[in-house]
Amino acid sequence: MVEKMKAVGFQTALPISDPKSLFDFETTKPQATGHDLLIKIQAISVNPIDTAIRRSTSGKLREPKILGWDALGMVEAVGRQVSLFKPGDQVFYAGDVRRAGSNAEYQLVDERIVGPAPQKLTIAQAAAMPLTALTAWESLFEKLQLNLTASSKNARQTLLIINGAGGVGSIAIQLAKLAGLRVIATASRPATIAWVKDLGADAVLNHRQPLIPQLRKSGAQYVDLILGLNDLDGHWAEMAEMIKPNGHIVSITANHQPLDLSLIKAKSATFSWEWMYTKSYYQLPTMITQHQILEKVSQLLDEGALRSTLRETMQQINAATLRKAHQQIETNHSIGKLVITA
Ligand SMILES: NC(=O)c1ccc[n+]([C@@H]2O[C@H](COP(=O)([O-])OP(=O)(O)OC[C@H]3O[C@@H](n4cnc5c(N)ncnc54)[C@H](OP(=O)(O)O)[C@@H]3O)[C@@H](O)[C@H]2O)c1
């Protein structure tokens, strides 16, 4: 007999206030083959990509699509080629956007993009971390080529993080401080300003006000590195002005207008994109690095060198809870991470 599982999905791009924007349904419980792990989901974290995919889908999908890829759960079964994990292991991961997501009772995920869950955190605290930690890690240590353990070398560099209080910024501040950098973060409200300071930001600029005069007032003309985590179009001209000659800018958000790269030509500055799904989307041999990064993040969390960015926990993974969570993410004012436990 075919086993069934509960899931939450969507078929058309409806406003989140519409009760049909996300709905509960039953589907076939998947089976693990090859490098796949079958995970019993214990908690999920909700990210802007979930709402972005829901909202940007055109027409009606033939089958409901299961969103949400960031998750923590227990390995229930493994494919024949699996060598990194066994049934009973507790793991966390950000998944693969080409496949069914984690807003369900069970999910398949390739072992090469999965890490062992931290043991000293609660399920919700740990579930908050994978997608944002992978994004921040790849931005800092792959794109900007910083070295986590070269703190004396990094101490000479200043990193500006635009959007310090969101999910990615909250872990990027901690990783950059751990690596020894001076960190300037942006935040615009008393609650977000307090949050980024508490996470270790050395200085705070308000991204609702022009950034250049604030930077100059703080005594600096340029910053060495910039991590752009919100509104690339809105901040691009300022980023080009604030980056030092031969500096490096990384953006994790897309532009919606043509990006004028000529603004950084005279400075010979570098611009890089970071998308944490590139490795799994294109099935790159480097996929295994996401296993290694998550293993390291797990260890740093257990050691207390990093702390969870969990800010709010909701209970029960169903359509009603997920509609509330999407509504919150869509405000674009989130602080840290929102997690839903099963
Ligand atoms: N490329 C990738 O791999 C990747 C990975 C993760 C996320 N992303 C994308 O990166 C973005 C950030 O993700 P996230 O999870 O960190 O988001 P998030 O948690 O939803 O970010 C919310 C924060 O954004 C700040 N913010 C709002 N408008 C801003 C603006 N104009 N300039 C600067 N900050 C602003 C808000 O601060 P205030 O309330 O103080 O204004 C709020 O604290 C999203 O667009 C997401 O889709 C990309």
PDBQT file of the ligand as one rigid body, heavy atoms in Angstrom, charges set to zero:
ROOT
HETATM    1  N1  LIG A 401      21.358  34.724  -2.324  1.00  0.00    +0.000 N 
HETATM    2  C1  LIG A 401      21.088  33.938  -1.301  1.00  0.00    +0.000 C 
HETATM    3  O1  LIG A 401      21.637  32.841  -1.163  1.00  0.00    +0.000 OA
HETATM    4  C2  LIG A 401      20.085  34.405  -0.274  1.00  0.00    +0.000 A 
HETATM    5  C3  LIG A 401      19.972  33.696   0.935  1.00  0.00    +0.000 A 
HETATM    6  C4  LIG A 401      19.108  34.173   1.913  1.00  0.00    +0.000 A 
HETATM    7  C5  LIG A 401      18.353  35.310   1.663  1.00  0.00    +0.000 A 
HETATM    8  N2  LIG A 401      18.454  35.920   0.441  1.00  0.00    +0.000 N 
HETATM    9  C6  LIG A 401      17.698  37.165   0.189  1.00  0.00    +0.000 C 
HETATM   10  O2  LIG A 401      18.351  38.177   0.947  1.00  0.00    +0.000 OA
HETATM   11  C7  LIG A 401      17.423  39.068   1.512  1.00  0.00    +0.000 C 
HETATM   12  C8  LIG A 401      17.621  39.108   3.012  1.00  0.00    +0.000 C 
HETATM   13  O3  LIG A 401      17.291  37.855   3.558  1.00  0.00    +0.000 OA
HETATM   14  P1  LIG A 401      17.007  37.733   5.119  1.00  0.00    +0.000 P 
HETATM   15  O4  LIG A 401      16.506  36.369   5.369  1.00  0.00    +0.000 OA
HETATM   16  O5  LIG A 401      18.169  38.220   5.894  1.00  0.00    +0.000 OA
HETATM   17  O6  LIG A 401      15.805  38.803   5.204  1.00  0.00    +0.000 OA
HETATM   18  P2  LIG A 401      14.926  39.287   6.363  1.00  0.00    +0.000 P 
HETATM   19  O7  LIG A 401      15.257  38.562   7.605  1.00  0.00    +0.000 OA
HETATM   20  O8  LIG A 401      13.506  39.266   5.901  1.00  0.00    +0.000 OA
HETATM   21  O9  LIG A 401      15.383  40.844   6.486  1.00  0.00    +0.000 OA
HETATM   22  C9  LIG A 401      14.585  41.716   7.233  1.00  0.00    +0.000 C 
HETATM   23  C10 LIG A 401      15.410  42.961   7.569  1.00  0.00    +0.000 C 
HETATM   24  O10 LIG A 401      15.586  43.752   6.392  1.00  0.00    +0.000 OA
HETATM   25  C11 LIG A 401      15.827  45.080   6.817  1.00  0.00    +0.000 C 
HETATM   26  N3  LIG A 401      15.521  45.974   5.700  1.00  0.00    +0.000 N 
HETATM   27  C12 LIG A 401      14.295  46.259   5.196  1.00  0.00    +0.000 A 
HETATM   28  N4  LIG A 401      14.426  47.119   4.159  1.00  0.00    +0.000 NA
HETATM   29  C13 LIG A 401      15.748  47.398   4.019  1.00  0.00    +0.000 A 
HETATM   30  C14 LIG A 401      16.501  48.225   3.139  1.00  0.00    +0.000 A 
HETATM   31  N5  LIG A 401      15.924  48.964   2.201  1.00  0.00    +0.000 N 
HETATM   32  N6  LIG A 401      17.834  48.239   3.286  1.00  0.00    +0.000 NA
HETATM   33  C15 LIG A 401      18.444  47.501   4.229  1.00  0.00    +0.000 A 
HETATM   34  N7  LIG A 401      17.785  46.694   5.088  1.00  0.00    +0.000 NA
HETATM   35  C16 LIG A 401      16.451  46.646   4.992  1.00  0.00    +0.000 A 
HETATM   36  C17 LIG A 401      14.883  45.263   7.988  1.00  0.00    +0.000 C 
HETATM   37  O11 LIG A 401      15.455  46.163   8.925  1.00  0.00    +0.000 OA
HETATM   38  P3  LIG A 401      14.600  47.390   9.485  1.00  0.00    +0.000 P 
HETATM   39  O12 LIG A 401      13.260  46.834   9.888  1.00  0.00    +0.000 OA
HETATM   40  O13 LIG A 401      15.419  47.938  10.610  1.00  0.00    +0.000 OA
HETATM   41  O14 LIG A 401      14.477  48.383   8.344  1.00  0.00    +0.000 OA
HETATM   42  C18 LIG A 401      14.727  43.850   8.580  1.00  0.00    +0.000 C 
HETATM   43  O15 LIG A 401      15.357  43.688   9.827  1.00  0.00    +0.000 OA
HETATM   44  C19 LIG A 401      16.044  38.584   1.038  1.00  0.00    +0.000 C 
HETATM   45  O16 LIG A 401      15.712  39.303  -0.131  1.00  0.00    +0.000 OA
HETATM   46  C20 LIG A 401      16.284  37.133   0.674  1.00  0.00    +0.000 C 
HETATM   47  O17 LIG A 401      15.404  36.654  -0.318  1.00  0.00    +0.000 OA
HETATM   48  C21 LIG A 401      19.306  35.506  -0.519  1.00  0.00    +0.000 A 
ENDROOT
TORSDOF 0
